[in-house]
């Protein structure tokens, strides 16, 4: 493994002085150059070129250019990833398209550990269609047995947002296809965190966000992958202007683009795409196998340090590294105030109800010294019960 990945790339990010950031699984840090790129897009492109910038600054092509950059990180071919909108919108698009591919089936299969928004979008689509669809959510470990010939679509997040538990993409996709179901993977906690070969998996769809491990910034655009051999047969449920084959022909009726671009909806968020494009430069030359090895090394070190120092905390992630993504979670009855105390002392993770303290491992800007130091601060918070301070008890809107 290339030991220098985390050390040399660390210089490409603006991590605030005195902060150890273990929350890249929720929001990535600011890449150096991103603020300057945003300023350039605002002043030199929007400001100086005005509407001409759609052509002169390459704005119209930017969603495709960035899509191809993301494709390289998830094992997808060029032209198969469209960017824009939010992850919830992309979930809706993929699910709606998938259901039309199996019109005789009425079951959507997910799991009860899936991210709530994915399940909410499924519920909303079911109500909108009003055709007798049902959403089933067994426990994650029961998913394989629940994939039966009743199932139209299997929709799963590869890496569980609470525990980091990781589904076996190849095995589950194979099982879905054996029973004739369509497969959708949510890569929100996978892209930039673990090696993904979506093309090799054979899955029909994948969706994801770019503000976590890809460091695209708050509200950064989502992405959707459609397997190239089926894209021309997909009828977008959200048939937006920018998904039209020739938007500026101003045709009265919708005619989808002959590529994954048909999954675009509205005007692309140029400022956010520009920042994301800049952020993705940090990934140039990074081997995902090396990154994964570094992630596992940091995660294992953190687990061993925390368990030795903080017996009050219980590991809530799979102990076997191969079964989890690039995060580690610990359960603690007073997890919320404990996390607030930890953050107040310079180590940023986050909390998820009911009792989960989450820690993300991003080798591009974390090293072993950071992990040891973070564990030492956590030990101080726990052994001295700093979390009992009244100021840590009131919950903020964002936890």
N, C-alpha and C positions, 0 to 999 in steps of 0.2 A: 504494500500500500504506500502511496505517496504521503509521507508524514507531514509535508509542508502545506497541504491543502488549507487547513484551518488557520495556519499561521500567516501565510503569505496573503490570503484573501481577506484576512481581518483588516488589513490596511485599506480595503475598498469600502468600508462602512463607517458611518458616524455613530458609534456607540458612545453615549454620554459618559463623561469622566465620572468614575466612582460607581458605575452601574454594571452589574452582571445581568445580562438579558437572557432569560430562559423562557421567553414567551413568543418566540418566532413562529410557533405553531398557531398563534392567534393573529399577530400582526408583526410582520418583519420590520427590521430596523431601516433607517434611511441610508440608502447607498450614496456614497460620495459621487457627485456629478448629477444626482437627480434634481436637486434644487436649481442648479444652473440650467439643466435641460428644460425644466418647467419655465424658467425665466426667459430662455431663448424662444420657446414656443409661444409664449405670451407676447413678447416684445418684437422679436425679429420676424415671426411668422404671422400671428394674428394682428399685432400692432402695425407692422410695416406693409404686409402683403394683403391684409384683409381677406376678403372672400377668395382672392386669387390663390391663397395658400392651399386650398383643396387640391389644386394642380401643382403649383410651383413648389410647395413644401412637401408634397407627397402625402397629404392627409388622407386622401381617398384610399390609398393602398396600405396605409398603416395597420389597419386591423389584420390584413393578410400577412404582412411582414412580421408582426408580433406573433401571430398565430403559428407561423412556421418556426419561430424561435422556441415557442412552448412545445411544439410538436417534437422537437429534438430532445426534449427533457422527458417526454412520456412515451417514447418509442413509436411515434406516429409518423407517417410519411408527409412530405410537404403537401400543402393544399388541403389537408384533412381536418384542420383545426381552425374554427372561426372564433373571433374574440369580440367582446362587447356585452353590454347589458349586465345583469347580476346573475349570480349562481342560481338563485331561485328561479329566475326566468329560464335559464338553460335547463334546469331540472324539468320544468313544465314542458318545454319544447321537446326534450328527448322522450319524456314519458308519453306525451300526446302522440308523437310520431310512432313510438313503439307499439302503442295500443292499436293503431290502424294497421300494423303489420300482422296482427293476430286477432282479427275481428270476431272470431268464433269463441274466444276465451275471455273470461271476466275477472281473473284474479291478478292483482298486483302484489308481488311478494317483496317485502323488505325485511327489516328486523327491528326489534324494540330498542336497539342501541343506536339507530340511525339518527343523524342530526335532525332536530325537530322540523326545520324548514323544509327538508325533503319530504317528510311525511305530511306536513301541512299542504304543500303544493299538490301532492297526490290526492289528499282529501278534497281539496278545492276542485281539482280536475274531475274527480268522480262525481261531485255534485253538479258541476257544469254539464257534463255529458249526460247524466241521468239515464244511464243505460244498464244499470244493474251491476256495475263494477264493485269489487270488494278489495280492500287493502288488508293484507295479512302481515302481522309483525311478530313472528316467533323470536325466541332468544337467539342471539348470534350463533351460538353453537348448534342450534337446531335447524339452521337454514338449509343445509344440504338435504336433510330428510324431507323438508317442506317443499322442495322443488319437484312438483308433480306435473302431470300432463294437463292439469287444470290451469296452470299458471301461464299468463300471457307475457308478463314482464317480471324479471328479477331486477330490482333496483337497490343497490347497496353502496354504502360508503366503505371504501377499502380499509381505511384506518379509522377506528372508532375515536370520536372526538373527546370522550371522557377518559377512557383507559388506555388508548393507543393500541388496543387489540387489532390485529390485522387479519383480514380475510384472505384466504388462498384464492387469488384472482384466477389462476389457470384452472384449478379444480372446479370452482363454482361456475365459471363460464362454460366449461366443458359439460357439466351436469345440466345447466340451463339449456344448452343446445341439444343435449341428448333427448330432452323431453319436448323440444320444439319451442322453447321460450326465448324471448329477446332479452339481451343483457345490457344493463346500464350501470356503469361504475361512476361514483362520485370520488374524484381524486383530490378533494380539498386538502386533505392531510397527507397526500402522497406526492404530488408534484413538487419536485425539489427536495423531497425528504427521503424517499426510497426509490430504488430502481423500478421503473415501470416500463413494460413492453406491451402497450395496449394493442398494437397491431398483431403481435404474436398470440395474444389471448383470444383473438377472434371476436371480441365483444363488439356489438353493433354501435354502442354509444359510450361516450365518457364525457363528464363535465367536471369543472373545477374552478377554483378562484385563484387569484394571483397576488393577494395581499398578505399571504402567510409566508411560506418558505421562499416564494419568488420575489418578495420584498417590493411589490408594486405600489405600496402605500394604501392608506384607508380609502375604501371605495374603488379600488383598482378593478378593471373589467374582468369578467369571467370568461371562460372558454368552453367550447363544445367540440367534441370529436365525433365524426360520423364515419363509419367504415366505408372506404371509397367505393366498394362494389355495390352498395345499396343507396348511395346518396341521391342518385337520380330518381329513385322511386319514393323518396320521402316527401310527404306533403306537409309543409310547416303549418302548425296550428296558429302561429303568430306570423302572418304573412305581411311583414313590414316592407316599407319602400326600399330599404337598403338590402333586402333579400331578393329583390326583383332582378331578373336577368339583365335588364337594361333600365335602370332607374330613371335616367334622363330622357328616355323615349316617352315618358309620361303616358304610358298606355293605360286605358281605363280599367283593364282587368289584370289580376296578378299572374305573373309567369315566373316561376322560381329560377334562380340562377342554377347553372349546371355544375354545381360544386357545393362544398360545405358552406359556402357563402350564403346559400339560401337560408341558413339558420341565423343570419343576422336579422335584426329587427329595425331599430331606429338609428338615428345619427350616432356615429361612434364618438366616444368621449376622448377627444384628441389630447387634451392636457394629460389625462390619466394614462392614455396609451403611450404618450411620449415619455412619461416618467417610467412606465413599465419597460419600455424598450431600453432605456438607459440602465435600469436595474438589472436587466437580463445580461448585460455585458459581464457581470461578475461571474456568470456561469460559463463563459467561454473557456474551453480547455479543461473543464472539470469532468472527470470520469465519475459517473454515478456509483460505480462499484466501490471506488475509493471513498467517496463521500459516505456511502452506507457503512463501510468499515469504520470510518472515523466516528460516525454517529453512534454505532454500537459500542465502540470503545468508551466514548464519553458517557453514554447512558449506563453502561455497566459500572463504571467508576462512581457515578452519582448514586446508584442503588446501593452499592457496597458501603459508601461513605455515610449515607443517610441512615441506613439500617444499623450501622455501628454507633452512630451518634444520637439518633432520635428514635428510641424504642417505642415512643407513643404513636408513631406513624406506621401505617400498614400499607404495604405495596398493593396497589389496585390495578396495576398493569400486569400482563403476562410476564412471568419471570424469564422465560426463554426468549432471547433477543429476536430470534427468527419469527416469533409470533406477534411482535409489536412494531409499530412505526417508529418515528423519531421523537417520541415523547415518553415520559415516565410520569405516572400519577400515583399519589399517595392519599390514602383515606385518613381523615382525622375528624373527630366529632366537632371540633371547633376550627374547622379548616378555613372558614372565611376570615375571622380575625387573625388567625395565624398567618395567612397569606398577606393580609394588610400590614402586619408587623414586619414581615419579611421584605415586602416592597419598600416600606419606610426605612429599612436598613440597607437598601441598595441592591437587593436581589429581586428581580421582577419575574414572577410567574403569574398564574391566575387561578381562579376558583370556579368550579362548576358544581352546581347543586346535585345531590344534597350535601356531600362532604368531601369533595375531591379537590386536592391541590395538584395543579398541572404544571409540568415543567417540559419545555420543548428544547431540543438539542439541534443546533444549527452550526455544523462544523465550519461553515464559511467565516463565521466570526466568533466562535467559541473555541477555547482550548482547555487542556487538562487543568491548568492553573485556575481558570475560571471556575471549574467544577469543584475543586477542592475548597476554594474560597467561599463559594455559594453554600456548600455543605457546612462550613464552619459558622456562617451567619445563621443558617437554619438551626444549627445546634444551639446557638445562643438564644434564639427566639423561643425554642422549645424548653430548654433546660432552665431558663430563667423566667419562663412563662410571660414573656413580653407581650404576648397576644392578649393577655387579660386587661391591658390598658383600655380604658373606656373609649378612647378615640378610634379604636379598631373595630368597635362593635356595630356601628351603623352601616348598613349596606348601601352602596352606591348603585345607580341604575345599571352600570356595567360592572360585572364582577370578574 
